[in-house]
Amino acid sequence: MTIRMHYTHVIPGGMKALAGVHGYLATTGLAHALTELVNLRVSQINGCAFCIDLHTRELLANIGMAPEKIALLPVWREGGPLFDARERAALAWAESVTRVADTGVPQEEYDAGIAVFSEKELGDLTLAVALINAYNRLAISFRAPPKAVHDAGG
């Protein structure tokens, strides 16, 4: 895979704006582990190698999440007690919002989310989903190489 554009250099103002949203999300009180799980799951859905690599590394190294939990993230519904109620609601919400054209984000998904999150938390979670979708689209469109590929000499 050949990088098409170093978008962080070409559109620094836009990237700074996205970083501002990222900074806001860090102040919301949503657990970092929860938002990283959501970031990884959305990136898996979208097929963003750069972000899958980045968020897997974050969950392993900085959060200390068990590799088994990360490995089962694509099938989290079958993960039983590995995923708590807030994680399950957040992942279902993130999947539905990411696939909005197909799902329309049905009422039952909202009801499940609002049962465990406040309105503000669900709003912030939705903003986090929107942000990672934006980052995925940039990285995929311009072929940002994952760190693992770079480290392997690719």
N, C-alpha and C positions, 0 to 999 in steps of 0.2 A: 504494500500500500504506500503510495507516494502522497505526501502532504500537498494539498492544493494551495493553501494560503495560511500564513501565520496570522490568523485573525486577531489575536491579542495585540499585535503590532499595527495592523491595518485599521482596526476600529477601537482604539483605546478608550474613547469616550463611551461607547456602548458597553464595553467590558467593565468600565468603572461604574456605570449605572447598574449593571447586574451585580457587581460586587457590593454595591450599596444595599441591594435587596438581601444579598447573602448576609451582610452585616446586621441588618434589621432582624433577620430570622434568628441570628445568634443571641438576640436579646429577648426573645419571646418567652423563654421558659420551656419550650418544647425540648425534650431530652435529646441530646446530641446523638445518642445511639439510635433513637427512633428515627430521626431525620436521615441519618446515614443508611439505615435499613431501607427507608423509602427511596432515597437517592439510588441505592444499588438496584432495588427492584424495578424502578422506572427505567433505569439505564439498561437492565436486562431486557425489558419489554421492547425498548427502542433499538436494541442492538448496538449500543455505543461502547465500543471496546475501550476507548480512553477512559470513560467514566466508570465502567465496570472495574477496571484495573485500579483506578484512583480510590473508589469507595470501598472496595474489598480490602485494599491496603489500610485504609483508615479504620475500618472495623476490626481488623486483626491487630494492627500495631498500636493504635492510639486508644482504642476503646477496649481492646482485649476480648472481643467477642469470640466465642468458641467456633472453630472452623466448621463443626458439624451444623451449627445454626446457619452459618453463611451458605454452606453447601445445599441446605434444604430450602433456602429462600425462594427459589423458583416454584417450589411445591409447598409453600408455607401452610396451606390449608391441611396438609397431611402431617404437619410438624407437631401436632398435639401440644404438650406443655412447653415446648421450646419457645413458643410465641405467646405472650400474654394478651389479654383482651385489648389493650390499647394498640399493641403492635398489629394484631389481626385486623382491627377496625381501620387502622392507618393504612395497612397494605391493601385492603379491599378498596378503600377510598382512592388511594393512589392509582391502583390499576384502573378503576372506573373512570377517574378524571383523565388519566393518560390516554385511554381509549374512548374519549368522549364522543367521537364521531360514530362509534359503534354502540356505545352504552347509553348515551344521553344522561348519564349519571342518575340512575333511578332513585326513587324515593326510599326504597329499602336500604340502599347504600348510605344515604343521608341519615336515615333513622339510626342505623348501626353506628355511624360516626358520632352523631350528636348524643348518643347514649353514654359514651365514654369520654368525649371531649366537650369543653365549653364551646360556645359559638366562636369566641375569639381564637381558641386553639384550633378549631376546625378551619377557620378562615386562614390562620397562619399556616396550617398544614397544606391547605390548598395552594397558597402562595409558594410554599416550598416545592410542591409538585410541579407547579407552573415553571418555577425557576430551573429545576433539573431538566425538565423537558426542553427549555430554551438552550441550556448548556449542551444537552445531547444533540440537538439539531445543529448547533454550531460545530461541534466536534465531528459529527458524522459528515456533514456537508463539506467540510474542508479537510477531512481525513487526518485529524489529529492522532498521532501515533501513541499507543499506550506506553507508559513508562517501561513495562516489561519487555516490549519489543525494542525500545530504544536501548535498554540495558543489555539486551541480547545481541546488540550490534546491528539492529535493523533500522 
